Amino acid sequence: MKAFHALLTALLVLFVAVMVMFRFVDGSFESAGARMDRLFGAAATEATAVAEQVAEATDNAVQDVARDIAERSDRD
């Protein structure tokens, strides 16, 4: 449980640090929040694309294994 709390604390500190950095660059928390939204939106889009690729590769691997098992049982 300590590790979870440490990870959560680190993520919150990182979030606040990025927000403050964007606040100084953009001049307001409103524009900093909009920038964070764009950043997280792009990250979500990339994560979705990667997840789809992983799912497709996993599906292909499962189909290959199933095909190999079917071929072995046909030979026996």
KALINWO-V46673 format. One record per residue. N is the residue number from 0. D_CENTER is the distance of its C-alpha to the mean C-alpha in Angstrom with 1 decimal. Layout:
BEGIN
N/D_CENTER
N/D_CENTER
END
This chain:
BEGIN
0/23.0
1/23.6
2/20.4
3/18.4
4/20.5
5/20.1
6/16.3
7/16.6
8/19.3
9/17.5
10/14.6
11/17.3
12/19.4
13/16.7
14/16.1
15/19.9
16/20.5
17/18.3
18/20.0
19/23.3
20/22.7
21/21.9
22/24.9
23/27.2
24/26.0
25/26.1
26/29.0
27/27.8
28/25.1
29/25.1
30/24.1
31/21.7
32/20.0
33/20.0
34/18.5
35/15.7
36/15.1
37/15.1
38/12.7
39/10.1
40/11.1
41/10.6
42/7.1
43/6.5
44/8.9
45/7.6
46/4.3
47/7.2
48/9.5
49/8.0
50/7.9
51/11.4
52/12.6
53/11.9
54/13.6
55/16.4
56/17.0
57/17.2
58/19.6
59/21.6
60/22.0
61/23.1
62/25.5
63/26.9
64/27.5
65/29.1
66/31.3
67/32.4
68/33.3
69/35.2
70/37.1
71/38.1
72/39.4
73/41.4
74/43.0
75/44.1
END
